[in-house]
Amino acid sequence: MAGRVFLYNWKTGLRVDLLLDFPLPTREIANRAAKIGKTPRTLRVAAPEDLLRLKEIAYADRKSAADAQDLEFLRNLLDRRVSPGHTPPP
């Protein structure tokens, strides 16, 4: 996927992807995104449904095992949120 950079913390192993060329409508993704932090250091994190769609696009392009694992994780997360008897967080 073109237009993408990532930040990586070697100590924690955490990788954060930053998309610069969005394959989905950015305004819709931004409206559904969670805001983390406080102004002026607010970070928007895409909603799980949007992360799933973006990961599906990436997997279709790369067929990466890591993308397949991410897809499984996101689908399980979304299944737990909508399963009967489960009350999603406010």
PyMOL Python script that loads the backbone (N, CA, C, O; Angstrom):
from pymol import cmd

cmd.read_pdbstr("""\
ATOM      1  N   MET A   1       0.857  -1.175   0.000  1.00  0.00           N
ATOM      2  CA  MET A   1       0.000   0.000   0.000  1.00  0.00           C
ATOM      3  C   MET A   1       0.901   1.235   0.000  1.00  0.00           C
ATOM      4  O   MET A   1       1.744   1.389   0.884  1.00  0.00           O
ATOM      5  N   ALA A   2       0.728   2.103  -0.974  1.00  0.00           N
ATOM      6  CA  ALA A   2       1.532   3.312  -1.077  1.00  0.00           C
ATOM      7  C   ALA A   2       1.074   4.344  -0.054  1.00  0.00           C
ATOM      8  O   ALA A   2      -0.041   4.275   0.462  1.00  0.00           O
ATOM      9  N   GLY A   3       1.961   5.310   0.234  1.00  0.00           N
ATOM     10  CA  GLY A   3       1.591   6.378   1.134  1.00  0.00           C
ATOM     11  C   GLY A   3       1.463   5.949   2.578  1.00  0.00           C
ATOM     12  O   GLY A   3       0.490   6.279   3.255  1.00  0.00           O
ATOM     13  N   ARG A   4       2.464   5.202   3.046  1.00  0.00           N
ATOM     14  CA  ARG A   4       2.386   4.660   4.398  1.00  0.00           C
ATOM     15  C   ARG A   4       3.767   4.719   5.043  1.00  0.00           C
ATOM     16  O   ARG A   4       4.779   4.430   4.404  1.00  0.00           O
ATOM     17  N   VAL A   5       3.792   5.093   6.303  1.00  0.00           N
ATOM     18  CA  VAL A   5       5.018   5.053   7.094  1.00  0.00           C
ATOM     19  C   VAL A   5       4.677   4.407   8.430  1.00  0.00           C
ATOM     20  O   VAL A   5       3.506   4.304   8.796  1.00  0.00           O
ATOM     21  N   PHE A   6       5.692   3.977   9.145  1.00  0.00           N
ATOM     22  CA  PHE A   6       5.412   3.412  10.451  1.00  0.00           C
ATOM     23  C   PHE A   6       6.442   3.866  11.461  1.00  0.00           C
ATOM     24  O   PHE A   6       7.570   4.217  11.115  1.00  0.00           O
ATOM     25  N   LEU A   7       6.032   3.851  12.712  1.00  0.00           N
ATOM     26  CA  LEU A   7       6.904   4.145  13.841  1.00  0.00           C
ATOM     27  C   LEU A   7       7.102   2.833  14.582  1.00  0.00           C
ATOM     28  O   LEU A   7       6.156   2.062  14.747  1.00  0.00           O
ATOM     29  N   TYR A   8       8.316   2.577  15.027  1.00  0.00           N
ATOM     30  CA  TYR A   8       8.595   1.319  15.713  1.00  0.00           C
ATOM     31  C   TYR A   8       9.416   1.587  16.966  1.00  0.00           C
ATOM     32  O   TYR A   8      10.429   2.284  16.923  1.00  0.00           O
ATOM     33  N   ASN A   9       8.966   1.027  18.074  1.00  0.00           N
ATOM     34  CA  ASN A   9       9.695   1.142  19.336  1.00  0.00           C
ATOM     35  C   ASN A   9      10.399  -0.191  19.581  1.00  0.00           C
ATOM     36  O   ASN A   9       9.750  -1.191  19.886  1.00  0.00           O
ATOM     37  N   TRP A  10      11.719  -0.204  19.449  1.00  0.00           N
ATOM     38  CA  TRP A  10      12.499  -1.439  19.583  1.00  0.00           C
ATOM     39  C   TRP A  10      12.392  -2.024  20.986  1.00  0.00           C
ATOM     40  O   TRP A  10      12.437  -3.242  21.156  1.00  0.00           O
ATOM     41  N   LYS A  11      12.255  -1.176  21.975  1.00  0.00           N
ATOM     42  CA  LYS A  11      12.202  -1.655  23.353  1.00  0.00           C
ATOM     43  C   LYS A  11      10.916  -2.436  23.628  1.00  0.00           C
ATOM     44  O   LYS A  11      10.949  -3.487  24.269  1.00  0.00           O
ATOM     45  N   THR A  12       9.789  -1.921  23.143  1.00  0.00           N
ATOM     46  CA  THR A  12       8.503  -2.566  23.407  1.00  0.00           C
ATOM     47  C   THR A  12       8.032  -3.465  22.270  1.00  0.00           C
ATOM     48  O   THR A  12       7.156  -4.308  22.464  1.00  0.00           O
ATOM     49  N   GLY A  13       8.614  -3.288  21.077  1.00  0.00           N
ATOM     50  CA  GLY A  13       8.165  -4.049  19.917  1.00  0.00           C
ATOM     51  C   GLY A  13       6.877  -3.505  19.312  1.00  0.00           C
ATOM     52  O   GLY A  13       6.277  -4.156  18.456  1.00  0.00           O
ATOM     53  N   LEU A  14       6.444  -2.323  19.741  1.00  0.00           N
ATOM     54  CA  LEU A  14       5.206  -1.730  19.251  1.00  0.00           C
ATOM     55  C   LEU A  14       5.456  -1.035  17.921  1.00  0.00           C
ATOM     56  O   LEU A  14       6.394  -0.251  17.775  1.00  0.00           O
ATOM     57  N   ARG A  15       4.597  -1.339  16.956  1.00  0.00           N
ATOM     58  CA  ARG A  15       4.661  -0.704  15.638  1.00  0.00           C
ATOM     59  C   ARG A  15       3.350   0.015  15.398  1.00  0.00           C
ATOM     60  O   ARG A  15       2.278  -0.550  15.616  1.00  0.00           O
ATOM     61  N   VAL A  16       3.428   1.262  14.950  1.00  0.00           N
ATOM     62  CA  VAL A  16       2.253   2.055  14.630  1.00  0.00           C
ATOM     63  C   VAL A  16       2.341   2.448  13.165  1.00  0.00           C
ATOM     64  O   VAL A  16       3.306   3.084  12.740  1.00  0.00           O
ATOM     65  N   ASP A  17       1.325   2.063  12.390  1.00  0.00           N
ATOM     66  CA  ASP A  17       1.267   2.424  10.973  1.00  0.00           C
ATOM     67  C   ASP A  17       0.535   3.745  10.804  1.00  0.00           C
ATOM     68  O   ASP A  17      -0.527   3.958  11.389  1.00  0.00           O
ATOM     69  N   LEU A  18       1.105   4.621  10.008  1.00  0.00           N
ATOM     70  CA  LEU A  18       0.468   5.885   9.660  1.00  0.00           C
ATOM     71  C   LEU A  18       0.154   5.843   8.169  1.00  0.00           C
ATOM     72  O   LEU A  18       1.053   5.709   7.339  1.00  0.00           O
ATOM     73  N   LEU A  19      -1.130   5.959   7.839  1.00  0.00           N
ATOM     74  CA  LEU A  19      -1.539   5.923   6.439  1.00  0.00           C
ATOM     75  C   LEU A  19      -1.603   7.334   5.889  1.00  0.00           C
ATOM     76  O   LEU A  19      -2.218   8.220   6.484  1.00  0.00           O
ATOM     77  N   LEU A  20      -0.964   7.533   4.751  1.00  0.00           N
ATOM     78  CA  LEU A  20      -0.944   8.844   4.117  1.00  0.00           C
ATOM     79  C   LEU A  20      -1.826   8.874   2.875  1.00  0.00           C
ATOM     80  O   LEU A  20      -2.190   9.946   2.391  1.00  0.00           O
ATOM     81  N   ASP A  21      -2.167   7.701   2.363  1.00  0.00           N
ATOM     82  CA  ASP A  21      -3.006   7.558   1.178  1.00  0.00           C
ATOM     83  C   ASP A  21      -4.132   6.602   1.552  1.00  0.00           C
ATOM     84  O   ASP A  21      -3.929   5.388   1.559  1.00  0.00           O
ATOM     85  N   PHE A  22      -5.302   7.124   1.860  1.00  0.00           N
ATOM     86  CA  PHE A  22      -6.392   6.314   2.398  1.00  0.00           C
ATOM     87  C   PHE A  22      -7.237   5.693   1.297  1.00  0.00           C
ATOM     88  O   PHE A  22      -7.680   6.384   0.380  1.00  0.00           O
ATOM     89  N   PRO A  23      -7.460   4.376   1.392  1.00  0.00           N
ATOM     90  CA  PRO A  23      -8.322   3.710   0.413  1.00  0.00           C
ATOM     91  C   PRO A  23      -9.810   3.822   0.760  1.00  0.00           C
ATOM     92  O   PRO A  23     -10.660   3.351   0.004  1.00  0.00           O
ATOM     93  N   LEU A  24     -10.126   4.440   1.897  1.00  0.00           N
ATOM     94  CA  LEU A  24     -11.502   4.642   2.342  1.00  0.00           C
ATOM     95  C   LEU A  24     -11.723   6.126   2.612  1.00  0.00           C
ATOM     96  O   LEU A  24     -10.755   6.862   2.802  1.00  0.00           O
ATOM     97  N   PRO A  25     -12.979   6.586   2.633  1.00  0.00           N
ATOM     98  CA  PRO A  25     -13.249   8.014   2.891  1.00  0.00           C
ATOM     99  C   PRO A  25     -12.714   8.453   4.266  1.00  0.00           C
ATOM    100  O   PRO A  25     -13.190   7.990   5.303  1.00  0.00           O
ATOM    101  N   THR A  26     -11.741   9.330   4.257  1.00  0.00           N
ATOM    102  CA  THR A  26     -11.077   9.731   5.496  1.00  0.00           C
ATOM    103  C   THR A  26     -11.995  10.455   6.465  1.00  0.00           C
ATOM    104  O   THR A  26     -11.851  10.294   7.677  1.00  0.00           O
ATOM    105  N   ARG A  27     -12.916  11.232   5.974  1.00  0.00           N
ATOM    106  CA  ARG A  27     -13.818  11.972   6.864  1.00  0.00           C
ATOM    107  C   ARG A  27     -14.660  10.993   7.682  1.00  0.00           C
ATOM    108  O   ARG A  27     -14.872  11.201   8.877  1.00  0.00           O
ATOM    109  N   GLU A  28     -15.138   9.932   7.041  1.00  0.00           N
ATOM    110  CA  GLU A  28     -15.935   8.932   7.759  1.00  0.00           C
ATOM    111  C   GLU A  28     -15.093   8.205   8.804  1.00  0.00           C
ATOM    112  O   GLU A  28     -15.551   7.972   9.922  1.00  0.00           O
ATOM    113  N   ILE A  29     -13.870   7.851   8.441  1.00  0.00           N
ATOM    114  CA  ILE A  29     -12.976   7.181   9.394  1.00  0.00           C
ATOM    115  C   ILE A  29     -12.692   8.104  10.575  1.00  0.00           C
ATOM    116  O   ILE A  29     -12.733   7.673  11.727  1.00  0.00           O
ATOM    117  N   ALA A  30     -12.408   9.361  10.292  1.00  0.00           N
ATOM    118  CA  ALA A  30     -12.111  10.332  11.361  1.00  0.00           C
ATOM    119  C   ALA A  30     -13.313  10.539  12.275  1.00  0.00           C
ATOM    120  O   ALA A  30     -13.146  10.673  13.487  1.00  0.00           O
ATOM    121  N   ASN A  31     -14.511  10.566  11.721  1.00  0.00           N
ATOM    122  CA  ASN A  31     -15.713  10.772  12.537  1.00  0.00           C
ATOM    123  C   ASN A  31     -15.960   9.604  13.491  1.00  0.00           C
ATOM    124  O   ASN A  31     -16.491   9.802  14.584  1.00  0.00           O
ATOM    125  N   ARG A  32     -15.581   8.395  13.089  1.00  0.00           N
ATOM    126  CA  ARG A  32     -15.795   7.218  13.931  1.00  0.00           C
ATOM    127  C   ARG A  32     -14.605   6.925  14.847  1.00  0.00           C
ATOM    128  O   ARG A  32     -14.700   6.080  15.737  1.00  0.00           O
ATOM    129  N   ALA A  33     -13.506   7.611  14.633  1.00  0.00           N
ATOM    130  CA  ALA A  33     -12.279   7.320  15.376  1.00  0.00           C
ATOM    131  C   ALA A  33     -12.383   7.727  16.844  1.00  0.00           C
ATOM    132  O   ALA A  33     -13.077   8.678  17.202  1.00  0.00           O
ATOM    133  N   ALA A  34     -11.670   6.974  17.677  1.00  0.00           N
ATOM    134  CA  ALA A  34     -11.563   7.321  19.102  1.00  0.00           C
ATOM    135  C   ALA A  34     -10.462   8.364  19.251  1.00  0.00           C
ATOM    136  O   ALA A  34      -9.422   8.282  18.599  1.00  0.00           O
ATOM    137  N   LYS A  35     -10.701   9.335  20.107  1.00  0.00           N
ATOM    138  CA  LYS A  35      -9.688  10.359  20.383  1.00  0.00           C
ATOM    139  C   LYS A  35      -8.960   9.970  21.665  1.00  0.00           C
ATOM    140  O   LYS A  35      -9.573   9.739  22.707  1.00  0.00           O
ATOM    141  N   ILE A  36      -7.656   9.904  21.558  1.00  0.00           N
ATOM    142  CA  ILE A  36      -6.826   9.521  22.699  1.00  0.00           C
ATOM    143  C   ILE A  36      -5.865  10.668  22.993  1.00  0.00           C
ATOM    144  O   ILE A  36      -5.252  11.227  22.083  1.00  0.00           O
ATOM    145  N   GLY A  37      -5.740  11.012  24.270  1.00  0.00           N
ATOM    146  CA  GLY A  37      -4.849  12.096  24.672  1.00  0.00           C
ATOM    147  C   GLY A  37      -5.618  13.385  24.857  1.00  0.00           C
ATOM    148  O   GLY A  37      -6.847  13.421  24.801  1.00  0.00           O
ATOM    149  N   LYS A  38      -4.864  14.431  25.076  1.00  0.00           N
ATOM    150  CA  LYS A  38      -5.445  15.752  25.291  1.00  0.00           C
ATOM    151  C   LYS A  38      -4.815  16.735  24.328  1.00  0.00           C
ATOM    152  O   LYS A  38      -3.652  16.608  23.947  1.00  0.00           O
ATOM    153  N   THR A  39      -5.614  17.722  23.943  1.00  0.00           N
ATOM    154  CA  THR A  39      -5.134  18.757  23.041  1.00  0.00           C
ATOM    155  C   THR A  39      -3.890  19.394  23.640  1.00  0.00           C
ATOM    156  O   THR A  39      -3.901  19.666  24.840  1.00  0.00           O
ATOM    157  N   PRO A  40      -2.849  19.646  22.919  1.00  0.00           N
ATOM    158  CA  PRO A  40      -2.708  19.542  21.473  1.00  0.00           C
ATOM    159  C   PRO A  40      -2.176  18.175  21.013  1.00  0.00           C
ATOM    160  O   PRO A  40      -1.869  18.005  19.833  1.00  0.00           O
ATOM    161  N   ARG A  41      -2.068  17.230  21.900  1.00  0.00           N
ATOM    162  CA  ARG A  41      -1.494  15.925  21.537  1.00  0.00           C
ATOM    163  C   ARG A  41      -2.577  14.848  21.407  1.00  0.00           C
ATOM    164  O   ARG A  41      -2.431  13.746  21.936  1.00  0.00           O
ATOM    165  N   THR A  42      -3.639  15.170  20.714  1.00  0.00           N
ATOM    166  CA  THR A  42      -4.723  14.224  20.514  1.00  0.00           C
ATOM    167  C   THR A  42      -4.406  13.345  19.312  1.00  0.00           C
ATOM    168  O   THR A  42      -4.000  13.834  18.258  1.00  0.00           O
ATOM    169  N   LEU A  43      -4.595  12.062  19.483  1.00  0.00           N
ATOM    170  CA  LEU A  43      -4.376  11.084  18.423  1.00  0.00           C
ATOM    171  C   LEU A  43      -5.704  10.405  18.139  1.00  0.00           C
ATOM    172  O   LEU A  43      -6.400   9.983  19.062  1.00  0.00           O
ATOM    173  N   ARG A  44      -6.051  10.299  16.888  1.00  0.00           N
ATOM    174  CA  ARG A  44      -7.271   9.593  16.513  1.00  0.00           C
ATOM    175  C   ARG A  44      -6.912   8.179  16.090  1.00  0.00           C
ATOM    176  O   ARG A  44      -6.019   7.970  15.268  1.00  0.00           O
ATOM    177  N   VAL A  45      -7.618   7.213  16.661  1.00  0.00           N
ATOM    178  CA  VAL A  45      -7.402   5.806  16.337  1.00  0.00           C
ATOM    179  C   VAL A  45      -8.666   5.293  15.661  1.00  0.00           C
ATOM    180  O   VAL A  45      -9.767   5.415  16.197  1.00  0.00           O
ATOM    181  N   ALA A  46      -8.491   4.724  14.489  1.00  0.00           N
ATOM    182  CA  ALA A  46      -9.633   4.241  13.714  1.00  0.00           C
ATOM    183  C   ALA A  46     -10.449   3.231  14.501  1.00  0.00           C
ATOM    184  O   ALA A  46      -9.905   2.450  15.282  1.00  0.00           O
ATOM    185  N   ALA A  47     -11.761   3.252  14.290  1.00  0.00           N
ATOM    186  CA  ALA A  47     -12.671   2.296  14.924  1.00  0.00           C
ATOM    187  C   ALA A  47     -12.329   0.880  14.444  1.00  0.00           C
ATOM    188  O   ALA A  47     -11.834   0.708  13.331  1.00  0.00           O
ATOM    189  N   PRO A  48     -12.590  -0.128  15.277  1.00  0.00           N
ATOM    190  CA  PRO A  48     -12.277  -1.508  14.886  1.00  0.00           C
ATOM    191  C   PRO A  48     -12.865  -1.913  13.534  1.00  0.00           C
ATOM    192  O   PRO A  48     -12.217  -2.637  12.779  1.00  0.00           O
ATOM    193  N   GLU A  49     -14.072  -1.465  13.217  1.00  0.00           N
ATOM    194  CA  GLU A  49     -14.681  -1.793  11.929  1.00  0.00           C
ATOM    195  C   GLU A  49     -13.862  -1.220  10.772  1.00  0.00           C
ATOM    196  O   GLU A  49     -13.696  -1.867   9.738  1.00  0.00           O
ATOM    197  N   ASP A  50     -13.355  -0.007  10.957  1.00  0.00           N
ATOM    198  CA  ASP A  50     -12.530   0.613   9.920  1.00  0.00           C
ATOM    199  C   ASP A  50     -11.156  -0.046   9.844  1.00  0.00           C
ATOM    200  O   ASP A  50     -10.613  -0.239   8.756  1.00  0.00           O
ATOM    201  N   LEU A  51     -10.596  -0.390  11.008  1.00  0.00           N
ATOM    202  CA  LEU A  51      -9.319  -1.106  11.010  1.00  0.00           C
ATOM    203  C   LEU A  51      -9.451  -2.437  10.271  1.00  0.00           C
ATOM    204  O   LEU A  51      -8.552  -2.836   9.531  1.00  0.00           O
ATOM    205  N   LEU A  52     -10.579  -3.120  10.479  1.00  0.00           N
ATOM    206  CA  LEU A  52     -10.818  -4.391   9.801  1.00  0.00           C
ATOM    207  C   LEU A  52     -10.849  -4.182   8.293  1.00  0.00           C
ATOM    208  O   LEU A  52     -10.204  -4.926   7.554  1.00  0.00           O
ATOM    209  N   ARG A  53     -11.581  -3.191   7.833  1.00  0.00           N
ATOM    210  CA  ARG A  53     -11.671  -2.943   6.382  1.00  0.00           C
ATOM    211  C   ARG A  53     -10.305  -2.581   5.803  1.00  0.00           C
ATOM    212  O   ARG A  53      -9.938  -3.070   4.735  1.00  0.00           O
ATOM    213  N   LEU A  54      -9.553  -1.733   6.495  1.00  0.00           N
ATOM    214  CA  LEU A  54      -8.210  -1.373   6.023  1.00  0.00           C
ATOM    215  C   LEU A  54      -7.296  -2.586   5.981  1.00  0.00           C
ATOM    216  O   LEU A  54      -6.508  -2.744   5.049  1.00  0.00           O
ATOM    217  N   LYS A  55      -7.401  -3.444   6.990  1.00  0.00           N
ATOM    218  CA  LYS A  55      -6.564  -4.644   7.033  1.00  0.00           C
ATOM    219  C   LYS A  55      -6.968  -5.617   5.935  1.00  0.00           C
ATOM    220  O   LYS A  55      -6.107  -6.288   5.367  1.00  0.00           O
ATOM    221  N   GLU A  56      -8.267  -5.710   5.620  1.00  0.00           N
ATOM    222  CA  GLU A  56      -8.717  -6.563   4.518  1.00  0.00           C
ATOM    223  C   GLU A  56      -8.120  -6.089   3.192  1.00  0.00           C
ATOM    224  O   GLU A  56      -7.721  -6.901   2.357  1.00  0.00           O
ATOM    225  N   ILE A  57      -8.064  -4.782   3.008  1.00  0.00           N
ATOM    226  CA  ILE A  57      -7.464  -4.217   1.789  1.00  0.00           C
ATOM    227  C   ILE A  57      -5.980  -4.540   1.748  1.00  0.00           C
ATOM    228  O   ILE A  57      -5.462  -4.942   0.707  1.00  0.00           O
ATOM    229  N   ALA A  58      -5.291  -4.367   2.872  1.00  0.00           N
ATOM    230  CA  ALA A  58      -3.852  -4.657   2.932  1.00  0.00           C
ATOM    231  C   ALA A  58      -3.594  -6.137   2.669  1.00  0.00           C
ATOM    232  O   ALA A  58      -2.669  -6.485   1.934  1.00  0.00           O
ATOM    233  N   TYR A  59      -4.402  -7.005   3.262  1.00  0.00           N
ATOM    234  CA  TYR A  59      -4.210  -8.449   3.081  1.00  0.00           C
ATOM    235  C   TYR A  59      -4.437  -8.856   1.626  1.00  0.00           C
ATOM    236  O   TYR A  59      -3.706  -9.691   1.093  1.00  0.00           O
ATOM    237  N   ALA A  60      -5.432  -8.279   0.992  1.00  0.00           N
ATOM    238  CA  ALA A  60      -5.698  -8.593  -0.413  1.00  0.00           C
ATOM    239  C   ALA A  60      -4.503  -8.215  -1.290  1.00  0.00           C
ATOM    240  O   ALA A  60      -4.241  -8.858  -2.307  1.00  0.00           O
ATOM    241  N   ASP A  61      -3.786  -7.170  -0.888  1.00  0.00           N
ATOM    242  CA  ASP A  61      -2.632  -6.703  -1.658  1.00  0.00           C
ATOM    243  C   ASP A  61      -1.368  -7.494  -1.341  1.00  0.00           C
ATOM    244  O   ASP A  61      -0.599  -7.811  -2.249  1.00  0.00           O
ATOM    245  N   ARG A  62      -1.137  -7.823  -0.053  1.00  0.00           N
ATOM    246  CA  ARG A  62       0.144  -8.408   0.369  1.00  0.00           C
ATOM    247  C   ARG A  62       0.102  -9.893   0.690  1.00  0.00           C
ATOM    248  O   ARG A  62       1.113 -10.584   0.560  1.00  0.00           O
ATOM    249  N   LYS A  63      -1.055 -10.391   1.106  1.00  0.00           N
ATOM    250  CA  LYS A  63      -1.189 -11.792   1.565  1.00  0.00           C
ATOM    251  C   LYS A  63      -0.186 -12.113   2.676  1.00  0.00           C
ATOM    252  O   LYS A  63       0.391 -13.200   2.702  1.00  0.00           O
ATOM    253  N   SER A  64       0.016 -11.174   3.579  1.00  0.00           N
ATOM    254  CA  SER A  64       0.969 -11.323   4.676  1.00  0.00           C
ATOM    255  C   SER A  64       0.369 -12.159   5.808  1.00  0.00           C
ATOM    256  O   SER A  64      -0.811 -12.019   6.129  1.00  0.00           O
ATOM    257  N   ALA A  65       1.184 -13.026   6.410  1.00  0.00           N
ATOM    258  CA  ALA A  65       0.740 -13.814   7.565  1.00  0.00           C
ATOM    259  C   ALA A  65       0.395 -12.894   8.731  1.00  0.00           C
ATOM    260  O   ALA A  65      -0.548 -13.163   9.475  1.00  0.00           O
ATOM    261  N   ALA A  66       1.146 -11.817   8.893  1.00  0.00           N
ATOM    262  CA  ALA A  66       0.856 -10.854   9.966  1.00  0.00           C
ATOM    263  C   ALA A  66      -0.507 -10.205   9.742  1.00  0.00           C
ATOM    264  O   ALA A  66      -1.256  -9.996  10.696  1.00  0.00           O
ATOM    265  N   ASP A  67      -0.834  -9.886   8.490  1.00  0.00           N
ATOM    266  CA  ASP A  67      -2.151  -9.315   8.187  1.00  0.00           C
ATOM    267  C   ASP A  67      -3.249 -10.327   8.494  1.00  0.00           C
ATOM    268  O   ASP A  67      -4.305  -9.956   9.006  1.00  0.00           O
ATOM    269  N   ALA A  68      -3.013 -11.595   8.188  1.00  0.00           N
ATOM    270  CA  ALA A  68      -4.004 -12.642   8.473  1.00  0.00           C
ATOM    271  C   ALA A  68      -4.250 -12.743   9.979  1.00  0.00           C
ATOM    272  O   ALA A  68      -5.392 -12.904  10.410  1.00  0.00           O
ATOM    273  N   GLN A  69      -3.194 -12.649  10.776  1.00  0.00           N
ATOM    274  CA  GLN A  69      -3.342 -12.680  12.232  1.00  0.00           C
ATOM    275  C   GLN A  69      -4.117 -11.463  12.721  1.00  0.00           C
ATOM    276  O   GLN A  69      -4.976 -11.577  13.595  1.00  0.00           O
ATOM    277  N   ASP A  70      -3.811 -10.303  12.156  1.00  0.00           N
ATOM    278  CA  ASP A  70      -4.528  -9.079  12.530  1.00  0.00           C
ATOM    279  C   ASP A  70      -6.011  -9.201  12.190  1.00  0.00           C
ATOM    280  O   ASP A  70      -6.868  -8.786  12.971  1.00  0.00           O
ATOM    281  N   LEU A  71      -6.311  -9.774  11.015  1.00  0.00           N
ATOM    282  CA  LEU A  71      -7.709  -9.970  10.622  1.00  0.00           C
ATOM    283  C   LEU A  71      -8.434 -10.868  11.614  1.00  0.00           C
ATOM    284  O   LEU A  71      -9.559 -10.574  12.018  1.00  0.00           O
ATOM    285  N   GLU A  72      -7.793 -11.956  12.003  1.00  0.00           N
ATOM    286  CA  GLU A  72      -8.404 -12.869  12.973  1.00  0.00           C
ATOM    287  C   GLU A  72      -8.667 -12.153  14.298  1.00  0.00           C
ATOM    288  O   GLU A  72      -9.743 -12.292  14.881  1.00  0.00           O
ATOM    289  N   PHE A  73      -7.685 -11.390  14.767  1.00  0.00           N
ATOM    290  CA  PHE A  73      -7.836 -10.646  16.016  1.00  0.00           C
ATOM    291  C   PHE A  73      -9.004  -9.660  15.936  1.00  0.00           C
ATOM    292  O   PHE A  73      -9.849  -9.617  16.830  1.00  0.00           O
ATOM    293  N   LEU A  74      -9.046  -8.871  14.859  1.00  0.00           N
ATOM    294  CA  LEU A  74     -10.097  -7.859  14.719  1.00  0.00           C
ATOM    295  C   LEU A  74     -11.482  -8.494  14.593  1.00  0.00           C
ATOM    296  O   LEU A  74     -12.450  -7.993  15.165  1.00  0.00           O
ATOM    297  N   ARG A  75     -11.575  -9.588  13.850  1.00  0.00           N
ATOM    298  CA  ARG A  75     -12.876 -10.274  13.723  1.00  0.00           C
ATOM    299  C   ARG A  75     -13.332 -10.827  15.063  1.00  0.00           C
ATOM    300  O   ARG A  75     -14.508 -10.723  15.410  1.00  0.00           O
ATOM    301  N   ASN A  76     -12.416 -11.412  15.815  1.00  0.00           N
ATOM    302  CA  ASN A  76     -12.764 -11.911  17.152  1.00  0.00           C
ATOM    303  C   ASN A  76     -13.193 -10.772  18.070  1.00  0.00           C
ATOM    304  O   ASN A  76     -14.161 -10.907  18.819  1.00  0.00           O
ATOM    305  N   LEU A  77     -12.486  -9.667  18.014  1.00  0.00           N
ATOM    306  CA  LEU A  77     -12.837  -8.495  18.817  1.00  0.00           C
ATOM    307  C   LEU A  77     -14.245  -8.009  18.486  1.00  0.00           C
ATOM    308  O   LEU A  77     -15.045  -7.743  19.383  1.00  0.00           O
ATOM    309  N   LEU A  78     -14.538  -7.897  17.204  1.00  0.00           N
ATOM    310  CA  LEU A  78     -15.857  -7.434  16.786  1.00  0.00           C
ATOM    311  C   LEU A  78     -16.940  -8.453  17.122  1.00  0.00           C
ATOM    312  O   LEU A  78     -18.050  -8.067  17.488  1.00  0.00           O
ATOM    313  N   ASP A  79     -16.643  -9.744  17.006  1.00  0.00           N
ATOM    314  CA  ASP A  79     -17.613 -10.786  17.368  1.00  0.00           C
ATOM    315  C   ASP A  79     -17.970 -10.693  18.847  1.00  0.00           C
ATOM    316  O   ASP A  79     -19.138 -10.836  19.210  1.00  0.00           O
ATOM    317  N   ARG A  80     -16.978 -10.456  19.705  1.00  0.00           N
ATOM    318  CA  ARG A  80     -17.239 -10.338  21.147  1.00  0.00           C
ATOM    319  C   ARG A  80     -18.082  -9.115  21.456  1.00  0.00           C
ATOM    320  O   ARG A  80     -18.896  -9.140  22.380  1.00  0.00           O
ATOM    321  N   ARG A  81     -17.895  -8.043  20.692  1.00  0.00           N
ATOM    322  CA  ARG A  81     -18.656  -6.815  20.942  1.00  0.00           C
ATOM    323  C   ARG A  81     -20.127  -6.957  20.594  1.00  0.00           C
ATOM    324  O   ARG A  81     -20.968  -6.280  21.186  1.00  0.00           O
ATOM    325  N   VAL A  82     -20.455  -7.828  19.638  1.00  0.00           N
ATOM    326  CA  VAL A  82     -21.837  -7.934  19.195  1.00  0.00           C
ATOM    327  C   VAL A  82     -22.488  -9.246  19.600  1.00  0.00           C
ATOM    328  O   VAL A  82     -23.634  -9.499  19.228  1.00  0.00           O
ATOM    329  N   SER A  83     -21.786 -10.089  20.353  1.00  0.00           N
ATOM    330  CA  SER A  83     -22.357 -11.376  20.736  1.00  0.00           C
ATOM    331  C   SER A  83     -23.493 -11.186  21.736  1.00  0.00           C
ATOM    332  O   SER A  83     -23.470 -10.245  22.529  1.00  0.00           O
ATOM    333  N   PRO A  84     -24.499 -12.086  21.703  1.00  0.00           N
ATOM    334  CA  PRO A  84     -25.623 -11.971  22.624  1.00  0.00           C
ATOM    335  C   PRO A  84     -25.177 -12.034  24.072  1.00  0.00           C
ATOM    336  O   PRO A  84     -24.283 -12.805  24.421  1.00  0.00           O
ATOM    337  N   GLY A  85     -25.795 -11.229  24.910  1.00  0.00           N
ATOM    338  CA  GLY A  85     -25.462 -11.210  26.327  1.00  0.00           C
ATOM    339  C   GLY A  85     -24.266 -10.360  26.674  1.00  0.00           C
ATOM    340  O   GLY A  85     -23.955 -10.179  27.851  1.00  0.00           O
ATOM    341  N   HIS A  86     -23.595  -9.841  25.680  1.00  0.00           N
ATOM    342  CA  HIS A  86     -22.420  -9.005  25.920  1.00  0.00           C
ATOM    343  C   HIS A  86     -22.852  -7.552  25.853  1.00  0.00           C
ATOM    344  O   HIS A  86     -23.481  -7.132  24.881  1.00  0.00           O
ATOM    345  N   THR A  87     -22.524  -6.795  26.864  1.00  0.00           N
ATOM    346  CA  THR A  87     -22.818  -5.376  26.875  1.00  0.00           C
ATOM    347  C   THR A  87     -21.560  -4.612  26.504  1.00  0.00           C
ATOM    348  O   THR A  87     -20.579  -4.642  27.247  1.00  0.00           O
ATOM    349  N   PRO A  88     -21.572  -3.918  25.349  1.00  0.00           N
ATOM    350  CA  PRO A  88     -20.378  -3.173  24.958  1.00  0.00           C
ATOM    351  C   PRO A  88     -20.096  -2.042  25.926  1.00  0.00           C
ATOM    352  O   PRO A  88     -21.015  -1.523  26.559  1.00  0.00           O
ATOM    353  N   PRO A  89     -18.819  -1.648  26.050  1.00  0.00           N
ATOM    354  CA  PRO A  89     -18.480  -0.534  26.939  1.00  0.00           C
ATOM    355  C   PRO A  89     -19.107   0.756  26.449  1.00  0.00           C
ATOM    356  O   PRO A  89     -19.365   0.903  25.254  1.00  0.00           O
ATOM    357  N   PRO A  90     -19.359   1.698  27.356  1.00  0.00           N
ATOM    358  CA  PRO A  90     -19.990   2.978  26.948  1.00  0.00           C
ATOM    359  C   PRO A  90     -19.087   3.798  26.054  1.00  0.00           C
ATOM    360  O   PRO A  90     -19.465   4.890  25.629  1.00  0.00           O
TER     361      PRO A  90
END
""", "prot")
cmd.dss("prot")
cmd.show_as("cartoon", "prot")
cmd.util.cbc("prot")
cmd.orient("prot")
